Amino acid sequence: MRKKKLWVSALIVIACLVLMPNAIYSAETGTKQGSVSVPVTTGLTGSNNSAKTFYLDLPSGVAASAIKSGTLKYNGTNSVVGVLTLENGKIKVTLKGTVKDETFNVTGTSGGFEDPFKSTPGNSIWRYADGRRWQINDYKEDKGVNESYNRNATDHSMPSNDPPKTTVSTKSDPVNPNQATWYRNAMNQVPFSSVIQSSIKLDPKDLIGYKGTTAVKNGRFVVTYQVPSPQQRPEQVSDSFPKGQWVEGRLYYVTIPYFFTAEAKVTSYSYAGSVTFDYSPPDQATLNGTATLEKPSPNPIKLEGSKVDVKIDVKGELLGYTNSSNIEEWVFYAKEKDGSAKADMKKEYGKMLTASKSFDFQIPASRVTSDSFKQEYALTVIIRFKNPVITKTGTITSLEQKMEVSAGVYKKDNPVSYPSVPSKPTKPEGKPPIARISAPKYVKAGSDMMVYGGNSSDPDGYITDYAWGTPGAEGGIENTARGYVWYTRDKVGQTFPISLTVVDNDGLIGSTSTEVTVIEPIPSATLEITGSLKQNRKTTLTNSSTSPTRFPIIKSKTQVTISAVSGGTHADIKYSGSLAELESKDVLFRKPGKYKANIHVENTAGYGADGEITFDIAPDEVPSVYFDVTQKMYRDPEKGNRAIIQITDRSFSTDKDTLNRRIWEYRYDSNNDGRFTDENWQIFNNGNEINPKLELTQVGRYEIRLTVFEEFGQPTIEDYVTEADRRSADSYTDPIKQALVERTVEIDNRAPEVDWDL
């Protein structure tokens, strides 16, 4: 009896194979060895490169699941940290770098490899009220001060258009070398901590757009050039200068591009080698999925600006199966690992054994609330078949592979101290200290100005005392590296010197000076808008205007207006109360479009200012509706002749809203005419279920419809919105409508088991 059953079962299998030619697969036996190379990497510097993790792509035709456990092996000169593993369809190996110490020349730039620093020193030249005489200001290097003298005009205009050609000198201090980006070559940066301090030198280049000479003396630039120069801007004339109809001030300046040069002693790291493994070639349809984080690079990356762009490549490779004509579609799905966060889905309908898609996300700066942040992403690749495919465990209609990647963001660099000196000099050589001042060139009257001398240094010891000179300023600076001073309103238009003398532990001194010009205490009128810039969401308009400390803004004179530029109207702008004396106001925009806000402020010094911002309000997008359902099921006699359908919802909000309600319906092709439009919908689940079950008893075809409703995923102002403002969509009328074949299920009876006795 048993032999007859086996014989009949074999006939059934053969019949299935004949009726379903797309289910054929090929099987291979034996174990093969594979190998992948570690990218050859040399010359990496910095302690963060002393160990490096590589994610190695598997050779074509090899699935991660086919690699035999325990056979991953690294071959090379590096040492392995931890164990080799498989992650997201790739081999993960962490190696210690091969160490090499070397000394080489480096260049300090303002950013990029070929980006020089630029200094713009100049000389003030003033025309007298008679229109024919000019006062020339010239820096005298031997005295370390500016001196003034008069020259008669040589042109014939009245008033004179330009001062007579005169050779003058000016001075300029370079930036601190610790502000430079140091390069060994265009491809390799070097940390400042590796630069040998005593070897740092200034390297000025030719003046930009003008002829002149640049000398480096006592750590500063001294430039000699001819005025008038091509570069000029208006200059504030001192109150002590005689006034008149033709009095005018000009600042003639030159632009000095420069670099730093030095030697660096660096430990570099290199990597190479290969990883071998044993694997079994697939003997049935197998899906191998890989996910690669393309951006940010490097990962993690420092936060610069308002956001970090993220790009993820997801790839699917069908192995052990060659009938590409049986492929229905590829489905790629990506989402942030947060139930209410952004998600995206893409499809590929090409008959290909390999397919891939890229997904773009963003990490906003507002999400990085600590020094470091990691965003996790869940990725899925699915392949669907037209006809069932036979595997060792039964027939399948699809294969699915899930993966995860993460993108990291950090805010602060590792602190770098400059210069690094011992608490006591080891070999005093009697070298004098170098004084350096950091201060703005212009300051508004009434504003506190920080003056900083902390970049001063001593080649063979350390600084013990700071002595400041701030004539004309209010307040004073004690024997410290920094302090604050300010200037009264009657000093507007005047230029004042600031001097610093430092004393080192050997009793030697070094001095330097700079100048600051006092300008009018004009306030800054500024507005900021924050929140979700999307229709029917709460935004906050904030007055961030500033004014010199001693001339505050008069609150009662602050005026703010909001208006529609395009898309919406004034009636679509909603807020409570008025915008008078605005400090902060919650605002809601009923329609998407472009809007602007204007502000006018005045301070107690009698100065006013105006500001404007323009911003876009995005539309509230409808959700994207999509679900999975098995296209054919059978009634089960052991379950009351019912077919139990399992459904998986993959719907998502395209703009980060929340799906808080789902209504599931079906309609039955009762007359078996192949149409559903003459049938009525019946609700079978309205409990917001993501994985509902549908129990059916009648043989035939059923169409399923899902309607999803959104709740605002961002704060709103409830007084200005209604239920009708919440977006919804359904699988039947969604503009990107899911194909009917994907929304239908066919219920059938199981074929009886054949048996007989002879």
Secondary structure, 3 states (H helix, E strand, C coil): CHHHHHHHHHHHHHHHHHHCHHHCCCCCCCCEEEEEECCCEEEEECHHHCEEEEEEECCCCCCHHHECCCCCEEECCCEEEEEEEEECCEEEEEEECEEEEEEEEEEEECCCCCCCEEECCEEEEEECCCCCEEEEEEEECCCCEEEEEEEECCCCCCCCCCCCCEEEEEEECCCCHHHCEEEEECCEEECHHHECHHHCEEEECCCCCCCEEEEEECCEEEEEEEECCCCEEECCCCCCCCCCCCCEEEEEECCEEEEEEEEEEEEEEEECCEEEEEECCCCCCEEEEEEEEEECCCCCEECCCCEEEEEEEEEEEEECCCCHHHEEEEEEEEEECCCCCCEEEEEECCCCCEEEEEEEEEEEHHHCCCCEEEEEEEEEEEEEEEEEEEECCEEEEEEEEEEEEEEEEECCCCCCCCCCCCCCCCCCCCCCCECCCECCCEEECCCCEEEECCCCECCCCCEEEEEEECCCCECCCCCCCEEEEECCHHHCCCEEEEEEEEEECCCCEEEEEEEEEEECCCCECCEEEEECCECCCEEEEEECCECCCCCCECHHHCEEEEEEEECCCHHHEECCCCCCCCCEEEEEECCCEEEEEEEEEEECCCCEEEEEEEEEEECCCCCECCEEECCEEECEHHHCCEEEEEEEECCECCCCCEEEEEEEEEEECCCCCCCCCCCCCEEEECCCCCCCEEEECCCEEEEEEEEEEEECCCCCCHHHCCHHHCCEEECCCCCCCCCHHHHEEEEECCCCCCCCCC
